[in-house]
Amino acid sequence: MERELEQIDKLVNRDQWPLWKFKITVTLKSYDVWSVVQGSQDKSQALGETATSAQVTSFEKEKHAYERADGIAQKIIVKMCSDKVLIHILNRNCAKEMWDKLMVLYDRKSEVAVNTLQQSWCNYVKDPADDIDTHISKIENMTFKLNVMDLKCSDQDVICKILNTLQSFPYIMCDTVIVPSS
């Protein structure tokens, strides 16, 4: 697990959130602990005094499985957050609470965040040091962020953005055309 997590950058700020969230979600699923983070696998409820030995055994097994999965999920989340981010989740008791807090902090769709992202999209220019693949990846990343905020970009919008930002081909021009969906 340690080696796999080294490939993922720690969460430091909101700009990284969409990509970080995707990578961590895939990692949590690969360790079969996503259900704990999502809350679909809960702590077992306490048994009554009349529980049979089979029920007690089953309860202990379920409780142990939950605690193990929750521990793995917490470890992944904590290991992949910077100290600045950890401050916000220190007093959370389980992986679901940690994840929910991160969602509140970083997955917001505030008006300011939407406007900032729209401005980034409109003002984006190709960095001369970037190759074409990197340039396209940056545009795709912005597109992903816009789609997360329910600001849908069509394939045509993305193609036009790519073409309009290619400085090495200044004669290429493209306009975005909004076509109603049928």
C-alpha positions in Angstrom: 0.0 0.0 0.0 2.8 2.4 0.9 4.4 2.2 -2.5 1.1 2.7 -4.3 0.2 5.8 -2.2 3.6 7.4 -2.9 2.4 7.8 -6.5 -0.4 10.2 -5.4 0.3 13.8 -4.3 -1.0 14.8 -0.9 -4.1 17.0 -0.9 -2.9 20.6 -0.2 -5.7 22.8 -1.6 -8.9 22.9 -3.5 -7.2 23.1 -6.9 -6.0 19.5 -6.5 -9.3 18.2 -5.2 -11.0 16.7 -8.3 -7.9 14.7 -9.4 -7.0 13.8 -5.8 -10.6 12.7 -5.1 -10.6 10.5 -8.2 -7.3 8.8 -7.3 -8.2 8.3 -3.6 -11.7 6.9 -4.6 -10.0 4.4 -6.9 -7.5 3.5 -4.2 -10.2 3.0 -1.6 -12.2 0.8 -3.9 -9.1 -1.3 -4.8 -8.7 -2.0 -1.0 -12.4 -2.9 -0.8 -13.1 -0.1 1.8 -15.1 2.3 -0.2 -18.3 1.1 1.3 -17.1 2.2 4.7 -16.2 5.6 3.5 -19.6 6.0 1.7 -21.5 4.7 4.8 -23.0 1.7 3.1 -21.1 -0.5 5.5 -22.0 0.6 9.0 -20.8 -0.3 12.5 -22.8 -3.2 13.7 -25.6 -2.3 16.1 -25.3 -3.4 19.7 -26.8 -6.8 20.5 -29.6 -7.2 23.0 -29.2 -9.3 26.2 -31.1 -12.2 24.5 -28.6 -12.7 21.7 -27.6 -16.3 20.9 -24.0 -17.3 20.7 -24.2 -17.5 16.9 -25.5 -13.9 16.9 -22.7 -12.8 19.2 -20.1 -14.5 17.0 -21.6 -13.0 13.8 -21.7 -9.6 15.5 -18.0 -9.8 16.6 -17.0 -10.9 13.0 -18.9 -8.0 11.4 -17.6 -5.5 14.0 -14.0 -6.7 13.4 -14.5 -6.5 9.6 -15.9 -2.9 9.8 -13.1 -1.8 12.2 -10.4 -3.2 9.9 -11.9 -1.6 6.8 -12.4 1.7 8.6 -8.8 1.6 9.8 -7.5 1.0 6.3 -9.7 3.8 4.8 -8.6 6.2 7.6 -4.9 5.4 7.0 -5.3 6.1 3.2 -7.1 9.4 3.8 -4.8 10.6 6.5 -1.6 9.6 4.7 -2.7 11.4 1.6 -3.6 14.8 3.2 -1.1 17.5 4.0 -0.8 18.8 7.6 -2.8 21.9 6.6 -5.7 19.6 5.5 -5.3 17.2 8.5 -6.2 19.9 10.9 -9.8 19.8 9.6 -10.3 16.1 10.1 -8.3 15.5 13.3 -11.4 15.1 15.5 -13.3 12.8 13.2 -13.8 9.3 14.5 -14.2 7.3 11.3 -13.3 7.3 7.6 -16.8 8.4 6.6 -16.7 11.4 8.9 -13.3 12.3 7.5 -14.5 12.0 3.9 -17.7 13.9 4.6 -15.7 16.8 6.1 -13.3 16.9 3.1 -16.4 16.9 0.8 -17.8 19.9 2.7 -14.5 21.8 2.5 -13.4 21.0 -1.0 -16.3 19.8 -3.1 -18.3 23.0 -2.7 -19.9 24.5 -5.7 -19.9 28.0 -4.4 -20.5 30.9 -6.8 -17.0 32.2 -6.3 -15.5 28.8 -7.1 -17.6 28.5 -10.2 -16.7 32.1 -11.4 -13.0 31.5 -10.7 -13.0 28.3 -12.7 -14.9 29.9 -15.6 -12.4 32.7 -15.6 -9.5 30.1 -15.7 -11.2 28.4 -18.6 -11.7 31.7 -20.6 -8.2 33.0 -19.9 -6.3 29.8 -20.3 -3.4 29.9 -22.8 -0.9 27.2 -23.6 2.3 27.3 -21.6 5.2 27.5 -24.2 7.0 24.9 -22.1 4.2 22.3 -22.4 4.1 19.7 -25.1 0.8 19.1 -26.9 -0.1 16.1 -24.6 0.4 18.2 -21.4 -1.6 21.1 -22.9 -4.5 18.8 -23.8 -4.4 17.2 -20.3 -4.6 20.6 -18.7 -7.6 21.5 -20.7 -9.2 18.1 -20.0 -8.6 18.6 -16.3 -10.3 22.0 -16.4 -13.2 20.4 -18.3 -13.4 17.7 -15.6 -13.6 20.4 -12.9 -16.3 22.3 -14.8 -18.3 19.1 -15.2 -18.0 18.4 -11.5 -19.5 21.8 -10.9 -22.4 21.0 -13.3 -21.0 23.4 -16.0 -21.1 20.9 -18.8 -18.5 21.3 -21.6 -19.3 19.6 -24.8 -16.7 17.8 -26.8 -16.9 20.7 -29.3 -16.1 23.2 -26.5 -13.0 21.2 -25.6 -11.8 20.9 -29.2 -12.4 24.6 -29.8 -10.4 25.4 -26.6 -7.5 23.2 -27.7 -7.4 24.7 -31.2 -7.8 28.3 -30.0 -4.9 28.0 -27.5 -2.4 26.4 -29.9 0.0 29.3 -30.3 2.1 27.5 -32.9 -0.9 27.6 -35.3 -2.3 31.1 -35.0 -4.3 30.8 -38.2 -6.7 28.2 -36.6 -9.8 29.8 -35.2 -12.8 28.1 -33.7 -16.0 29.4 -32.2 -18.1 27.6 -29.7 -21.5 26.8 -31.0 -24.2 26.0 -28.6 -26.4 23.3 -30.1 -29.6 22.3 -28.2 -29.7 18.7 -27.3 -32.4 16.7 -29.0 
